[in-house]
Structures are given as structure tokens and as C-alpha cells.
Amino acid sequence: MQPDYDAIVFDNDGVLIEVTDRAVLAEAVHDTFAEFDVTVDDETVRAMVARDECPGQAFEDQHGIDPEQFWRRRETNAAAVQRAAIQAGEKALYDDVDALTNFEQPLGVVSNNQHETITFILDYHDLGTYFETAYGRVPTLAGANRKKPDPSYIEQALDDLDTKNALYVGDSEKDVVAARRAGIDSAFLRRSHRTDLTLSVEPTYEFPDLNAMADRLTG
């Protein structure tokens, strides 16, 4: 018997579209520091991108920049460089995205990427017709602190879809944890960039790609 979910919600990066090259995100961070007339070394920027943490008091003490103002500008710049990468074909859709047509349930998107980036991807690739709701992180520190593994954005999507009987599809441990905290099942997509990843939490399902997932869940 196939599981009968009322809705399926998907992560974006690493699930629907390729992950963003960290060098692209580093460019956005450098651009943001430059707007505040502050110069930082490449190692500092790479560390900031790798951690993807929100700046706080220590950041303000070190650089003399208001964290909220910096973060808002960083989010704008990150969306801009990703938009350029997508338009240049450097951040492409996965070939198996067509598998979305096999699902009869209402679908949604919840991503840790900027909401501006998510809406651009859905519009640029004409994916909006697949999804009834979509969330990326709001470009504020409060919005960033609600990203996965916090379940807040997933819960918002579930409210939009009017169900708790849903499946969340992601490619990271944070996705599995966020789904569990939201009280729903999870599917871990082990694409090529996740081949060597060891999870400390167990997803409900594991699939190599969207085609395999569609075969299993639609029978």
C-alpha cells in the first residue's frame, strides 16, 4: 500500500535546483561589506558563508556595522548574485523536476534560501503552476532565525495547504529535523552532492532522485 499524503512540500536547493556555489555567495558577502566601506579577507568571508549564521553583537563590535542593516543588504545581494547565476545557466534545474507532474496532491516549497530567490526561480523556470504555496526566509534577522531546522516556515506552508498529513522532501539533516519538529514525515533525497553524507536522524524515506520518489509514492 502506498502512503496517502494530503500534500507534499519540497525544499528547493539540492532538490529542485542545483545548490549555489559558495563562491557566488562569498561574492555577495564581499559586496555587502563594500557597501559599508569595510574590507575583510577571503577567509573571513568563506567562514561566514559556511556557517550561514546571523550577525550579532560580536559582529557589530568587530566591524562597526549594525547587524540588521548588514543582513538586509546581504540578503538583497545574495538574491542578486544567485539570480545572475541562474540566468547564466550556472545554477540549473535538475532534469527530474518533471516528476512533479506525477503527484496529484497539492504541492509546496519551503527553503532556507531568500524568499526573493525562491519566487524568482519559480517564475523564471515556470514552476509556479506546480505549487500552491512557497516560502523562503524573510530578509530580516528574525526571518533568518526561523529557517530550518526550525519548523516555522514548514508549518506556515502546512497551514496554507490545510493539512498536517504531509511529506517534506529535502537533502539535508536540517530538513529531516524540521519535518520531525513539524510533526510530519520526511523524504531525504540523496543526490550526488549528498553521497557521503551521514545522517544522525532517520528520515521516513530515502530516495536517489525525484523519479524514484514518484515511482514509490504514486505506485
PyMOL commands that place a pseudoatom at each C-alpha (Angstrom):
pseudoatom trace, name=CA, resn=MET, resi=1, chain=A, elem=C, hetatm=0, pos=[0.000, 0.000, 0.000]
pseudoatom trace, name=CA, resn=GLN, resi=2, chain=A, elem=C, hetatm=0, pos=[1.321, 3.416, -0.948]
pseudoatom trace, name=CA, resn=PRO, resi=3, chain=A, elem=C, hetatm=0, pos=[1.329, 6.177, 1.699]
pseudoatom trace, name=CA, resn=ASP, resi=4, chain=A, elem=C, hetatm=0, pos=[-1.555, 8.577, 1.242]
pseudoatom trace, name=CA, resn=TYR, resi=5, chain=A, elem=C, hetatm=0, pos=[-0.418, 12.137, 1.943]
pseudoatom trace, name=CA, resn=ASP, resi=6, chain=A, elem=C, hetatm=0, pos=[-2.697, 15.138, 1.593]
pseudoatom trace, name=CA, resn=ALA, resi=7, chain=A, elem=C, hetatm=0, pos=[0.220, 17.350, 0.472]
pseudoatom trace, name=CA, resn=ILE, resi=8, chain=A, elem=C, hetatm=0, pos=[3.917, 17.220, -0.359]
pseudoatom trace, name=CA, resn=VAL, resi=9, chain=A, elem=C, hetatm=0, pos=[6.296, 20.093, 0.431]
pseudoatom trace, name=CA, resn=PHE, resi=10, chain=A, elem=C, hetatm=0, pos=[9.720, 20.349, -1.195]
pseudoatom trace, name=CA, resn=ASP, resi=11, chain=A, elem=C, hetatm=0, pos=[12.979, 22.000, -0.291]
pseudoatom trace, name=CA, resn=ASN, resi=12, chain=A, elem=C, hetatm=0, pos=[14.468, 23.967, -3.191]
pseudoatom trace, name=CA, resn=ASP, resi=13, chain=A, elem=C, hetatm=0, pos=[18.268, 23.951, -3.370]
pseudoatom trace, name=CA, resn=GLY, resi=14, chain=A, elem=C, hetatm=0, pos=[19.581, 20.433, -3.871]
pseudoatom trace, name=CA, resn=VAL, resi=15, chain=A, elem=C, hetatm=0, pos=[16.074, 19.117, -4.541]
pseudoatom trace, name=CA, resn=LEU, resi=16, chain=A, elem=C, hetatm=0, pos=[14.536, 21.123, -7.392]
pseudoatom trace, name=CA, resn=ILE, resi=17, chain=A, elem=C, hetatm=0, pos=[17.566, 23.123, -8.456]
pseudoatom trace, name=CA, resn=GLU, resi=18, chain=A, elem=C, hetatm=0, pos=[21.319, 22.772, -8.027]
pseudoatom trace, name=CA, resn=VAL, resi=19, chain=A, elem=C, hetatm=0, pos=[22.902, 24.135, -4.871]
pseudoatom trace, name=CA, resn=THR, resi=20, chain=A, elem=C, hetatm=0, pos=[24.511, 27.548, -5.093]
pseudoatom trace, name=CA, resn=ASP, resi=21, chain=A, elem=C, hetatm=0, pos=[28.280, 27.644, -5.433]
pseudoatom trace, name=CA, resn=ARG, resi=22, chain=A, elem=C, hetatm=0, pos=[29.702, 29.065, -2.201]
pseudoatom trace, name=CA, resn=ALA, resi=23, chain=A, elem=C, hetatm=0, pos=[31.971, 31.326, -4.247]
pseudoatom trace, name=CA, resn=VAL, resi=24, chain=A, elem=C, hetatm=0, pos=[28.831, 33.047, -5.549]
pseudoatom trace, name=CA, resn=LEU, resi=25, chain=A, elem=C, hetatm=0, pos=[27.560, 33.630, -2.023]
pseudoatom trace, name=CA, resn=ALA, resi=26, chain=A, elem=C, hetatm=0, pos=[31.001, 34.846, -0.967]
pseudoatom trace, name=CA, resn=GLU, resi=27, chain=A, elem=C, hetatm=0, pos=[30.778, 37.460, -3.708]
pseudoatom trace, name=CA, resn=ALA, resi=28, chain=A, elem=C, hetatm=0, pos=[27.535, 38.708, -2.167]
pseudoatom trace, name=CA, resn=VAL, resi=29, chain=A, elem=C, hetatm=0, pos=[29.148, 38.995, 1.270]
pseudoatom trace, name=CA, resn=HIS, resi=30, chain=A, elem=C, hetatm=0, pos=[32.136, 40.915, -0.126]
pseudoatom trace, name=CA, resn=ASP, resi=31, chain=A, elem=C, hetatm=0, pos=[29.748, 43.245, -1.962]
pseudoatom trace, name=CA, resn=THR, resi=32, chain=A, elem=C, hetatm=0, pos=[27.837, 43.868, 1.253]
pseudoatom trace, name=CA, resn=PHE, resi=33, chain=A, elem=C, hetatm=0, pos=[30.927, 44.735, 3.270]
pseudoatom trace, name=CA, resn=ALA, resi=34, chain=A, elem=C, hetatm=0, pos=[31.994, 47.088, 0.477]
pseudoatom trace, name=CA, resn=GLU, resi=35, chain=A, elem=C, hetatm=0, pos=[28.681, 48.951, 0.752]
pseudoatom trace, name=CA, resn=PHE, resi=36, chain=A, elem=C, hetatm=0, pos=[29.609, 49.723, 4.377]
pseudoatom trace, name=CA, resn=ASP, resi=37, chain=A, elem=C, hetatm=0, pos=[33.187, 50.703, 3.403]
pseudoatom trace, name=CA, resn=VAL, resi=38, chain=A, elem=C, hetatm=0, pos=[34.627, 47.725, 5.268]
pseudoatom trace, name=CA, resn=THR, resi=39, chain=A, elem=C, hetatm=0, pos=[37.261, 45.393, 3.813]
pseudoatom trace, name=CA, resn=VAL, resi=40, chain=A, elem=C, hetatm=0, pos=[37.520, 41.806, 5.028]
pseudoatom trace, name=CA, resn=ASP, resi=41, chain=A, elem=C, hetatm=0, pos=[39.768, 38.945, 3.947]
pseudoatom trace, name=CA, resn=ASP, resi=42, chain=A, elem=C, hetatm=0, pos=[38.599, 35.978, 1.907]
pseudoatom trace, name=CA, resn=GLU, resi=43, chain=A, elem=C, hetatm=0, pos=[38.987, 33.544, 4.801]
pseudoatom trace, name=CA, resn=THR, resi=44, chain=A, elem=C, hetatm=0, pos=[36.582, 35.550, 6.963]
pseudoatom trace, name=CA, resn=VAL, resi=45, chain=A, elem=C, hetatm=0, pos=[34.037, 35.681, 4.175]
pseudoatom trace, name=CA, resn=ARG, resi=46, chain=A, elem=C, hetatm=0, pos=[34.304, 31.961, 3.425]
pseudoatom trace, name=CA, resn=ALA, resi=47, chain=A, elem=C, hetatm=0, pos=[33.760, 31.202, 7.115]
pseudoatom trace, name=CA, resn=MET, resi=48, chain=A, elem=C, hetatm=0, pos=[30.664, 33.408, 7.205]
pseudoatom trace, name=CA, resn=VAL, resi=49, chain=A, elem=C, hetatm=0, pos=[29.214, 31.666, 4.171]
pseudoatom trace, name=CA, resn=ALA, resi=50, chain=A, elem=C, hetatm=0, pos=[29.978, 28.201, 5.555]
pseudoatom trace, name=CA, resn=ARG, resi=51, chain=A, elem=C, hetatm=0, pos=[28.339, 28.940, 8.904]
pseudoatom trace, name=CA, resn=ASP, resi=52, chain=A, elem=C, hetatm=0, pos=[25.421, 30.886, 7.411]
pseudoatom trace, name=CA, resn=GLU, resi=53, chain=A, elem=C, hetatm=0, pos=[24.909, 32.425, 10.835]
pseudoatom trace, name=CA, resn=CYS, resi=54, chain=A, elem=C, hetatm=0, pos=[23.189, 35.717, 11.567]
pseudoatom trace, name=CA, resn=PRO, resi=55, chain=A, elem=C, hetatm=0, pos=[25.494, 38.541, 12.681]
pseudoatom trace, name=CA, resn=GLY, resi=56, chain=A, elem=C, hetatm=0, pos=[25.152, 39.631, 16.296]
pseudoatom trace, name=CA, resn=GLN, resi=57, chain=A, elem=C, hetatm=0, pos=[26.805, 41.866, 18.852]
pseudoatom trace, name=CA, resn=ALA, resi=58, chain=A, elem=C, hetatm=0, pos=[30.258, 40.369, 18.281]
pseudoatom trace, name=CA, resn=PHE, resi=59, chain=A, elem=C, hetatm=0, pos=[29.919, 41.182, 14.564]
pseudoatom trace, name=CA, resn=GLU, resi=60, chain=A, elem=C, hetatm=0, pos=[28.943, 44.782, 15.344]
pseudoatom trace, name=CA, resn=ASP, resi=61, chain=A, elem=C, hetatm=0, pos=[31.831, 45.161, 17.796]
pseudoatom trace, name=CA, resn=GLN, resi=62, chain=A, elem=C, hetatm=0, pos=[34.327, 43.834, 15.251]
pseudoatom trace, name=CA, resn=HIS, resi=63, chain=A, elem=C, hetatm=0, pos=[33.168, 45.656, 12.120]
pseudoatom trace, name=CA, resn=GLY, resi=64, chain=A, elem=C, hetatm=0, pos=[31.172, 48.623, 13.409]
pseudoatom trace, name=CA, resn=ILE, resi=65, chain=A, elem=C, hetatm=0, pos=[28.148, 47.690, 11.289]
pseudoatom trace, name=CA, resn=ASP, resi=66, chain=A, elem=C, hetatm=0, pos=[24.588, 47.361, 12.531]
pseudoatom trace, name=CA, resn=PRO, resi=67, chain=A, elem=C, hetatm=0, pos=[23.772, 43.626, 12.154]
pseudoatom trace, name=CA, resn=GLU, resi=68, chain=A, elem=C, hetatm=0, pos=[20.205, 44.163, 10.943]
pseudoatom trace, name=CA, resn=GLN, resi=69, chain=A, elem=C, hetatm=0, pos=[21.253, 46.627, 8.253]
pseudoatom trace, name=CA, resn=PHE, resi=70, chain=A, elem=C, hetatm=0, pos=[24.088, 44.384, 7.145]
pseudoatom trace, name=CA, resn=TRP, resi=71, chain=A, elem=C, hetatm=0, pos=[21.854, 41.328, 6.960]
pseudoatom trace, name=CA, resn=ARG, resi=72, chain=A, elem=C, hetatm=0, pos=[19.182, 43.050, 4.891]
pseudoatom trace, name=CA, resn=ARG, resi=73, chain=A, elem=C, hetatm=0, pos=[21.794, 44.193, 2.367]
pseudoatom trace, name=CA, resn=ARG, resi=74, chain=A, elem=C, hetatm=0, pos=[23.458, 40.761, 2.359]
pseudoatom trace, name=CA, resn=GLU, resi=75, chain=A, elem=C, hetatm=0, pos=[20.105, 39.113, 1.583]
pseudoatom trace, name=CA, resn=THR, resi=76, chain=A, elem=C, hetatm=0, pos=[19.482, 41.515, -1.299]
pseudoatom trace, name=CA, resn=ASN, resi=77, chain=A, elem=C, hetatm=0, pos=[22.959, 40.918, -2.710]
pseudoatom trace, name=CA, resn=ALA, resi=78, chain=A, elem=C, hetatm=0, pos=[22.725, 37.137, -2.265]
pseudoatom trace, name=CA, resn=ALA, resi=79, chain=A, elem=C, hetatm=0, pos=[19.468, 37.107, -4.206]
pseudoatom trace, name=CA, resn=ALA, resi=80, chain=A, elem=C, hetatm=0, pos=[21.059, 39.230, -6.950]
pseudoatom trace, name=CA, resn=VAL, resi=81, chain=A, elem=C, hetatm=0, pos=[24.131, 37.015, -7.465]
pseudoatom trace, name=CA, resn=GLN, resi=82, chain=A, elem=C, hetatm=0, pos=[22.004, 33.870, -7.471]
pseudoatom trace, name=CA, resn=ARG, resi=83, chain=A, elem=C, hetatm=0, pos=[19.645, 35.425, -9.997]
pseudoatom trace, name=CA, resn=ALA, resi=84, chain=A, elem=C, hetatm=0, pos=[22.625, 36.118, -12.247]
pseudoatom trace, name=CA, resn=ALA, resi=85, chain=A, elem=C, hetatm=0, pos=[23.925, 32.549, -11.798]
pseudoatom trace, name=CA, resn=ILE, resi=86, chain=A, elem=C, hetatm=0, pos=[20.536, 31.118, -12.733]
pseudoatom trace, name=CA, resn=GLN, resi=87, chain=A, elem=C, hetatm=0, pos=[20.256, 33.301, -15.818]
pseudoatom trace, name=CA, resn=ALA, resi=88, chain=A, elem=C, hetatm=0, pos=[23.775, 32.260, -16.850]
pseudoatom trace, name=CA, resn=GLY, resi=89, chain=A, elem=C, hetatm=0, pos=[22.885, 28.572, -16.506]
pseudoatom trace, name=CA, resn=GLU, resi=90, chain=A, elem=C, hetatm=0, pos=[25.305, 28.100, -13.616]
pseudoatom trace, name=CA, resn=LYS, resi=91, chain=A, elem=C, hetatm=0, pos=[22.544, 27.040, -11.189]
pseudoatom trace, name=CA, resn=ALA, resi=92, chain=A, elem=C, hetatm=0, pos=[20.260, 24.764, -13.172]
pseudoatom trace, name=CA, resn=LEU, resi=93, chain=A, elem=C, hetatm=0, pos=[17.098, 22.801, -12.542]
pseudoatom trace, name=CA, resn=TYR, resi=94, chain=A, elem=C, hetatm=0, pos=[17.526, 19.073, -12.083]
pseudoatom trace, name=CA, resn=ASP, resi=95, chain=A, elem=C, hetatm=0, pos=[16.394, 17.016, -15.077]
pseudoatom trace, name=CA, resn=ASP, resi=96, chain=A, elem=C, hetatm=0, pos=[13.906, 15.051, -12.972]
pseudoatom trace, name=CA, resn=VAL, resi=97, chain=A, elem=C, hetatm=0, pos=[11.808, 18.058, -11.911]
pseudoatom trace, name=CA, resn=ASP, resi=98, chain=A, elem=C, hetatm=0, pos=[9.252, 16.847, -14.466]
pseudoatom trace, name=CA, resn=ALA, resi=99, chain=A, elem=C, hetatm=0, pos=[8.435, 14.118, -11.944]
pseudoatom trace, name=CA, resn=LEU, resi=100, chain=A, elem=C, hetatm=0, pos=[6.341, 16.741, -10.133]
pseudoatom trace, name=CA, resn=THR, resi=101, chain=A, elem=C, hetatm=0, pos=[3.611, 16.111, -12.695]
pseudoatom trace, name=CA, resn=ASN, resi=102, chain=A, elem=C, hetatm=0, pos=[3.108, 12.628, -11.202]
pseudoatom trace, name=CA, resn=PHE, resi=103, chain=A, elem=C, hetatm=0, pos=[1.858, 13.907, -7.863]
pseudoatom trace, name=CA, resn=GLU, resi=104, chain=A, elem=C, hetatm=0, pos=[-1.849, 14.549, -7.517]
pseudoatom trace, name=CA, resn=GLN, resi=105, chain=A, elem=C, hetatm=0, pos=[-1.596, 16.166, -4.082]
pseudoatom trace, name=CA, resn=PRO, resi=106, chain=A, elem=C, hetatm=0, pos=[-1.224, 19.916, -3.564]
pseudoatom trace, name=CA, resn=LEU, resi=107, chain=A, elem=C, hetatm=0, pos=[2.479, 20.810, -3.520]
pseudoatom trace, name=CA, resn=GLY, resi=108, chain=A, elem=C, hetatm=0, pos=[4.501, 23.462, -1.722]
pseudoatom trace, name=CA, resn=VAL, resi=109, chain=A, elem=C, hetatm=0, pos=[8.061, 24.767, -1.433]
pseudoatom trace, name=CA, resn=VAL, resi=110, chain=A, elem=C, hetatm=0, pos=[9.875, 25.706, 1.775]
pseudoatom trace, name=CA, resn=SER, resi=111, chain=A, elem=C, hetatm=0, pos=[13.508, 26.757, 1.509]
pseudoatom trace, name=CA, resn=ASN, resi=112, chain=A, elem=C, hetatm=0, pos=[16.210, 28.314, 3.671]
pseudoatom trace, name=CA, resn=ASN, resi=113, chain=A, elem=C, hetatm=0, pos=[17.120, 30.464, 0.678]
pseudoatom trace, name=CA, resn=GLN, resi=114, chain=A, elem=C, hetatm=0, pos=[15.789, 34.009, 0.396]
pseudoatom trace, name=CA, resn=HIS, resi=115, chain=A, elem=C, hetatm=0, pos=[12.106, 34.293, -0.442]
pseudoatom trace, name=CA, resn=GLU, resi=116, chain=A, elem=C, hetatm=0, pos=[13.095, 36.649, -3.271]
pseudoatom trace, name=CA, resn=THR, resi=117, chain=A, elem=C, hetatm=0, pos=[15.306, 33.923, -4.740]
pseudoatom trace, name=CA, resn=ILE, resi=118, chain=A, elem=C, hetatm=0, pos=[12.563, 31.308, -4.482]
pseudoatom trace, name=CA, resn=THR, resi=119, chain=A, elem=C, hetatm=0, pos=[9.958, 33.456, -6.224]
pseudoatom trace, name=CA, resn=PHE, resi=120, chain=A, elem=C, hetatm=0, pos=[12.462, 34.262, -8.975]
pseudoatom trace, name=CA, resn=ILE, resi=121, chain=A, elem=C, hetatm=0, pos=[13.229, 30.573, -9.557]
pseudoatom trace, name=CA, resn=LEU, resi=122, chain=A, elem=C, hetatm=0, pos=[9.563, 29.638, -9.720]
pseudoatom trace, name=CA, resn=ASP, resi=123, chain=A, elem=C, hetatm=0, pos=[8.845, 32.451, -12.178]
pseudoatom trace, name=CA, resn=TYR, resi=124, chain=A, elem=C, hetatm=0, pos=[11.990, 32.043, -14.293]
pseudoatom trace, name=CA, resn=HIS, resi=125, chain=A, elem=C, hetatm=0, pos=[11.512, 28.310, -14.759]
pseudoatom trace, name=CA, resn=ASP, resi=126, chain=A, elem=C, hetatm=0, pos=[7.708, 28.489, -14.925]
pseudoatom trace, name=CA, resn=LEU, resi=127, chain=A, elem=C, hetatm=0, pos=[7.344, 26.205, -11.905]
pseudoatom trace, name=CA, resn=GLY, resi=128, chain=A, elem=C, hetatm=0, pos=[4.742, 28.297, -10.128]
pseudoatom trace, name=CA, resn=THR, resi=129, chain=A, elem=C, hetatm=0, pos=[1.892, 26.269, -11.583]
pseudoatom trace, name=CA, resn=TYR, resi=130, chain=A, elem=C, hetatm=0, pos=[3.099, 23.210, -9.652]
pseudoatom trace, name=CA, resn=PHE, resi=131, chain=A, elem=C, hetatm=0, pos=[2.982, 24.810, -6.222]
pseudoatom trace, name=CA, resn=GLU, resi=132, chain=A, elem=C, hetatm=0, pos=[0.132, 26.205, -4.193]
pseudoatom trace, name=CA, resn=THR, resi=133, chain=A, elem=C, hetatm=0, pos=[2.404, 27.833, -1.638]
pseudoatom trace, name=CA, resn=ALA, resi=134, chain=A, elem=C, hetatm=0, pos=[6.087, 28.774, -1.392]
pseudoatom trace, name=CA, resn=TYR, resi=135, chain=A, elem=C, hetatm=0, pos=[8.264, 30.197, 1.362]
pseudoatom trace, name=CA, resn=GLY, resi=136, chain=A, elem=C, hetatm=0, pos=[11.856, 31.326, 1.595]
pseudoatom trace, name=CA, resn=ARG, resi=137, chain=A, elem=C, hetatm=0, pos=[13.395, 33.166, 4.505]
pseudoatom trace, name=CA, resn=VAL, resi=138, chain=A, elem=C, hetatm=0, pos=[12.270, 36.714, 5.167]
pseudoatom trace, name=CA, resn=PRO, resi=139, chain=A, elem=C, hetatm=0, pos=[15.195, 39.192, 4.712]
pseudoatom trace, name=CA, resn=THR, resi=140, chain=A, elem=C, hetatm=0, pos=[15.461, 40.121, 8.392]
pseudoatom trace, name=CA, resn=LEU, resi=141, chain=A, elem=C, hetatm=0, pos=[17.419, 38.646, 11.286]
pseudoatom trace, name=CA, resn=ALA, resi=142, chain=A, elem=C, hetatm=0, pos=[14.172, 37.410, 12.798]
pseudoatom trace, name=CA, resn=GLY, resi=143, chain=A, elem=C, hetatm=0, pos=[13.248, 35.800, 9.485]
pseudoatom trace, name=CA, resn=ALA, resi=144, chain=A, elem=C, hetatm=0, pos=[16.646, 34.125, 9.187]
pseudoatom trace, name=CA, resn=ASN, resi=145, chain=A, elem=C, hetatm=0, pos=[16.402, 32.740, 12.714]
pseudoatom trace, name=CA, resn=ARG, resi=146, chain=A, elem=C, hetatm=0, pos=[13.240, 30.884, 11.673]
pseudoatom trace, name=CA, resn=LYS, resi=147, chain=A, elem=C, hetatm=0, pos=[14.962, 28.895, 8.937]
pseudoatom trace, name=CA, resn=LYS, resi=148, chain=A, elem=C, hetatm=0, pos=[15.251, 25.121, 9.168]
pseudoatom trace, name=CA, resn=PRO, resi=149, chain=A, elem=C, hetatm=0, pos=[15.705, 23.151, 11.360]
pseudoatom trace, name=CA, resn=ASP, resi=150, chain=A, elem=C, hetatm=0, pos=[13.146, 25.498, 12.910]
pseudoatom trace, name=CA, resn=PRO, resi=151, chain=A, elem=C, hetatm=0, pos=[9.796, 24.246, 11.533]
pseudoatom trace, name=CA, resn=SER, resi=152, chain=A, elem=C, hetatm=0, pos=[8.134, 27.675, 11.304]
pseudoatom trace, name=CA, resn=TYR, resi=153, chain=A, elem=C, hetatm=0, pos=[8.114, 28.058, 7.516]
pseudoatom trace, name=CA, resn=ILE, resi=154, chain=A, elem=C, hetatm=0, pos=[7.042, 24.442, 7.015]
pseudoatom trace, name=CA, resn=GLU, resi=155, chain=A, elem=C, hetatm=0, pos=[4.193, 24.987, 9.452]
pseudoatom trace, name=CA, resn=GLN, resi=156, chain=A, elem=C, hetatm=0, pos=[3.130, 28.078, 7.520]
pseudoatom trace, name=CA, resn=ALA, resi=157, chain=A, elem=C, hetatm=0, pos=[3.025, 26.049, 4.319]
pseudoatom trace, name=CA, resn=LEU, resi=158, chain=A, elem=C, hetatm=0, pos=[1.006, 23.311, 6.006]
pseudoatom trace, name=CA, resn=ASP, resi=159, chain=A, elem=C, hetatm=0, pos=[-1.492, 25.909, 7.214]
pseudoatom trace, name=CA, resn=ASP, resi=160, chain=A, elem=C, hetatm=0, pos=[-1.804, 27.190, 3.642]
pseudoatom trace, name=CA, resn=LEU, resi=161, chain=A, elem=C, hetatm=0, pos=[-2.382, 23.636, 2.423]
pseudoatom trace, name=CA, resn=ASP, resi=162, chain=A, elem=C, hetatm=0, pos=[-4.796, 22.991, 5.312]
pseudoatom trace, name=CA, resn=THR, resi=163, chain=A, elem=C, hetatm=0, pos=[-3.227, 19.703, 6.401]
pseudoatom trace, name=CA, resn=LYS, resi=164, chain=A, elem=C, hetatm=0, pos=[-0.809, 18.077, 8.821]
pseudoatom trace, name=CA, resn=ASN, resi=165, chain=A, elem=C, hetatm=0, pos=[-0.791, 14.844, 6.844]
pseudoatom trace, name=CA, resn=ALA, resi=166, chain=A, elem=C, hetatm=0, pos=[2.102, 15.842, 4.628]
pseudoatom trace, name=CA, resn=LEU, resi=167, chain=A, elem=C, hetatm=0, pos=[5.560, 14.811, 3.479]
pseudoatom trace, name=CA, resn=TYR, resi=168, chain=A, elem=C, hetatm=0, pos=[8.576, 17.116, 3.440]
pseudoatom trace, name=CA, resn=VAL, resi=169, chain=A, elem=C, hetatm=0, pos=[11.289, 16.406, 0.854]
pseudoatom trace, name=CA, resn=GLY, resi=170, chain=A, elem=C, hetatm=0, pos=[14.814, 17.684, 1.456]
pseudoatom trace, name=CA, resn=ASP, resi=171, chain=A, elem=C, hetatm=0, pos=[18.500, 16.959, 1.015]
pseudoatom trace, name=CA, resn=SER, resi=172, chain=A, elem=C, hetatm=0, pos=[19.951, 17.762, 4.443]
pseudoatom trace, name=CA, resn=GLU, resi=173, chain=A, elem=C, hetatm=0, pos=[19.742, 16.729, 8.069]
pseudoatom trace, name=CA, resn=LYS, resi=174, chain=A, elem=C, hetatm=0, pos=[18.138, 20.079, 8.846]
pseudoatom trace, name=CA, resn=ASP, resi=175, chain=A, elem=C, hetatm=0, pos=[15.283, 19.134, 6.524]
pseudoatom trace, name=CA, resn=VAL, resi=176, chain=A, elem=C, hetatm=0, pos=[14.668, 15.838, 8.305]
pseudoatom trace, name=CA, resn=VAL, resi=177, chain=A, elem=C, hetatm=0, pos=[14.779, 17.512, 11.722]
pseudoatom trace, name=CA, resn=ALA, resi=178, chain=A, elem=C, hetatm=0, pos=[12.478, 20.345, 10.643]
pseudoatom trace, name=CA, resn=ALA, resi=179, chain=A, elem=C, hetatm=0, pos=[9.932, 17.867, 9.290]
pseudoatom trace, name=CA, resn=ARG, resi=180, chain=A, elem=C, hetatm=0, pos=[10.025, 15.893, 12.529]
pseudoatom trace, name=CA, resn=ARG, resi=181, chain=A, elem=C, hetatm=0, pos=[9.530, 19.064, 14.573]
pseudoatom trace, name=CA, resn=ALA, resi=182, chain=A, elem=C, hetatm=0, pos=[6.570, 19.968, 12.357]
pseudoatom trace, name=CA, resn=GLY, resi=183, chain=A, elem=C, hetatm=0, pos=[5.089, 16.540, 13.069]
pseudoatom trace, name=CA, resn=ILE, resi=184, chain=A, elem=C, hetatm=0, pos=[5.235, 15.214, 9.503]
pseudoatom trace, name=CA, resn=ASP, resi=185, chain=A, elem=C, hetatm=0, pos=[7.109, 12.537, 7.558]
pseudoatom trace, name=CA, resn=SER, resi=186, chain=A, elem=C, hetatm=0, pos=[10.310, 13.276, 5.665]
pseudoatom trace, name=CA, resn=ALA, resi=187, chain=A, elem=C, hetatm=0, pos=[11.985, 12.085, 2.479]
pseudoatom trace, name=CA, resn=PHE, resi=188, chain=A, elem=C, hetatm=0, pos=[15.746, 12.503, 2.159]
pseudoatom trace, name=CA, resn=LEU, resi=189, chain=A, elem=C, hetatm=0, pos=[16.958, 12.955, -1.408]
pseudoatom trace, name=CA, resn=ARG, resi=190, chain=A, elem=C, hetatm=0, pos=[20.470, 11.583, -1.707]
pseudoatom trace, name=CA, resn=ARG, resi=191, chain=A, elem=C, hetatm=0, pos=[21.624, 13.295, -4.872]
pseudoatom trace, name=CA, resn=SER, resi=192, chain=A, elem=C, hetatm=0, pos=[25.260, 13.172, -5.971]
pseudoatom trace, name=CA, resn=HIS, resi=193, chain=A, elem=C, hetatm=0, pos=[26.275, 16.086, -3.717]
pseudoatom trace, name=CA, resn=ARG, resi=194, chain=A, elem=C, hetatm=0, pos=[24.990, 14.092, -0.698]
pseudoatom trace, name=CA, resn=THR, resi=195, chain=A, elem=C, hetatm=0, pos=[26.567, 10.723, -1.493]
pseudoatom trace, name=CA, resn=ASP, resi=196, chain=A, elem=C, hetatm=0, pos=[28.893, 10.753, 1.522]
pseudoatom trace, name=CA, resn=LEU, resi=197, chain=A, elem=C, hetatm=0, pos=[26.579, 12.493, 3.997]
pseudoatom trace, name=CA, resn=THR, resi=198, chain=A, elem=C, hetatm=0, pos=[25.815, 10.534, 7.170]
pseudoatom trace, name=CA, resn=LEU, resi=199, chain=A, elem=C, hetatm=0, pos=[22.573, 11.477, 8.891]
pseudoatom trace, name=CA, resn=SER, resi=200, chain=A, elem=C, hetatm=0, pos=[22.215, 11.310, 12.665]
pseudoatom trace, name=CA, resn=VAL, resi=201, chain=A, elem=C, hetatm=0, pos=[18.426, 11.283, 12.324]
pseudoatom trace, name=CA, resn=GLU, resi=202, chain=A, elem=C, hetatm=0, pos=[16.465, 8.813, 10.237]
pseudoatom trace, name=CA, resn=PRO, resi=203, chain=A, elem=C, hetatm=0, pos=[14.103, 10.089, 7.531]
pseudoatom trace, name=CA, resn=THR, resi=204, chain=A, elem=C, hetatm=0, pos=[10.873, 8.284, 6.749]
pseudoatom trace, name=CA, resn=TYR, resi=205, chain=A, elem=C, hetatm=0, pos=[12.172, 7.562, 3.233]
pseudoatom trace, name=CA, resn=GLU, resi=206, chain=A, elem=C, hetatm=0, pos=[15.387, 7.905, 1.292]
pseudoatom trace, name=CA, resn=PHE, resi=207, chain=A, elem=C, hetatm=0, pos=[15.457, 8.252, -2.492]
pseudoatom trace, name=CA, resn=PRO, resi=208, chain=A, elem=C, hetatm=0, pos=[18.238, 8.897, -5.031]
pseudoatom trace, name=CA, resn=ASP, resi=209, chain=A, elem=C, hetatm=0, pos=[16.120, 11.358, -7.028]
pseudoatom trace, name=CA, resn=LEU, resi=210, chain=A, elem=C, hetatm=0, pos=[12.605, 12.641, -7.710]
pseudoatom trace, name=CA, resn=ASN, resi=211, chain=A, elem=C, hetatm=0, pos=[11.840, 9.948, -10.265]
pseudoatom trace, name=CA, resn=ALA, resi=212, chain=A, elem=C, hetatm=0, pos=[12.459, 7.205, -7.707]
pseudoatom trace, name=CA, resn=MET, resi=213, chain=A, elem=C, hetatm=0, pos=[10.351, 9.082, -5.211]
pseudoatom trace, name=CA, resn=ALA, resi=214, chain=A, elem=C, hetatm=0, pos=[7.481, 9.434, -7.662]
pseudoatom trace, name=CA, resn=ASP, resi=215, chain=A, elem=C, hetatm=0, pos=[7.666, 5.722, -8.521]
pseudoatom trace, name=CA, resn=ARG, resi=216, chain=A, elem=C, hetatm=0, pos=[7.448, 4.776, -4.837]
pseudoatom trace, name=CA, resn=LEU, resi=217, chain=A, elem=C, hetatm=0, pos=[4.786, 7.246, -3.731]
pseudoatom trace, name=CA, resn=THR, resi=218, chain=A, elem=C, hetatm=0, pos=[2.484, 7.105, -6.737]
pseudoatom trace, name=CA, resn=GLY, resi=219, chain=A, elem=C, hetatm=0, pos=[2.669, 3.389, -7.343]
for i in range(1, 219): cmd.bond("trace and resi %d" % i, "trace and resi %d" % (i + 1))
show_as sticks, trace
zoom trace
